[in-house]
Amino acid sequence: MLHTFLLDAARSDHVWSQSDCAMTIANWWRCKHGFDPGADLRGSYHTEEACLAVIEREGGMVGVVGSRALRAGALSTTDPCAGDIGVVSVHGLQFAAILGPTGRWMVKSAHGLAGYRCSPVAAWRT
């Protein structure tokens, strides 16, 4: 299921508040559990600037992801495994990500998916 989801995410367009990095992990949770933890944000911003305003309002990317993970019932983990969600820091910027089967954190970008070998800032079990 994870492999297919990531392939589809890599092929899909990047659309703010539908399939950006944070909404991609919400889409993953919805795929696995049938509940959309990002429903309150879906369709609410349409530009990078508006996205950044949401992130700032919620205290950073960990705030955006963490509050929704908590609401969805996800448990924090310090030992993430494939399929878990998290926030990673890449070149000083934070992104929402899914831990892929190769051990790389997969981040949805405007160009598909990018994979990073790094430790998460925070992670939650899916």
Steps between C-alpha positions, in 0.01 A plus 500: 500500500779746593694434179191564284408811697850647457503422127166675459620796707813528286288517184236737633509875461605717791191698600502727804266371775427182303830324427784706648732338756264533798189398309683201354547357849133578574414315178711205618320490835164519320607215269598280798229594750210658311527825700634828362705675769557793264134563418505837676785620273391336176426770243578783744821635341607526137850648497831443670460828688160394636643159595785668688247716684317185619830347614593816690153528657526142628848535647696335221474177302516289818195692623312444174573128487504431873158648575342300219688182588377530858141556382528193274628286787858461376759428765834679511799275433877527528544182296305558175451223248388495137165672460533721807462875459725775622655839462853519361744787469671535162738789434352686796137463388244267653278271294232241571612155384423129487772250584538289188592132481861592409548693826479837327254763612282576197392861450246614240639787297401687186713251306369172645646331806840565649661251737732595785708291739471699820366483851154642547434806714185317614326180390171320551403137456237435235 
